[in-house]
Amino acid sequence: MVKLLTRRELWIALAFSLLLWGGFTLAGAPALFCKAFPGLVMLLSVLTLSLDDGEKTQPGVELADSATAAQQRQILEELAALRREIKSQPSNAPAAGPIADAKTYEPEKIGELSGALSEAMKQISSRDNQIDLLTKNVNQSNIQRNLVRLSQSLEIARTLQTRVASGKSDPKESFDFIVDDLDSALSDQGVEAMEISVGTKVADLAAGSFAAISVVDAPEDALRGTVKEVRSRSYFISEAGKKPRFIAPAKVILYRA
């Protein structure tokens, strides 16, 4: 055994097995294959060197030592078990073949992985461009739809203005009709209105739902920190599962807290 450890071929086989293990690992081969194939090469090298060493010390004489024969049988059994286990594992890597094939496997596999990664990046970039273009088209479509609805409301207002000027329509009814039409236009775009009541505590109002025009002193302590006057309604867009998104806050006057 001591002589075997001093053999240069043994250390060469060990270094080569380590190189195989590292190469298969970098190439993405299964973990079991990465360990089994270099181990198989190493065990075969040890067995070959042992037989060769025995032949040099006792030329022409067969090994008859029972301990050595038992060790050889154990090694052969382990090699057979390793072969069966390797065959039973699914693998995309090429089967264990000549050492020359193992050497050329690593750069070829790395080249394939690099090409696949490059192709995947191109597809991702193309998909991002398609998403950006689709988002741009949707936004343009929404803007055009809003402008069409706004132009319709404007034409209705101009028509009623002409009829009121000629005495064919009642001014109040015409004005009420225009207000209702504008409310309908906002509803078509998913916009809702919210009225803030006088006397509501500022702490109870949703963030972004109001804008204070001014703040005045309260005539009594009970009115401190409440709404004194409301000048307009607040408008928001409701989204499922989310807080309302206010797009136009109500104009209010507050009592100082």
Buried (B, 14 or more C-beta within 10 A) or exposed (E): EEEEEEBEEBEEBBEBBEBBBEBBBEBEBBEBBBBBBBBBBBBEBBBEBBEEBBEEEEEEEEEEEEEEEEEBEEBEEEBEEBEEEBEEEEEEBBEBEEEEEBEEBBEEBBEEEEEEEEEEEEEEEEEEEEEEEEEEEEEEEEEEEEEEBEEEBEEBBEEBBEBBEEEEBEEEEBBEBBEEBBEEBBEEEEBBBBEBEEEBEBEEBBEBBBBBEEBEEBEEEEBBBBBBEBEBBBBBBEEEEEEBEBEBBBBBBBBEE
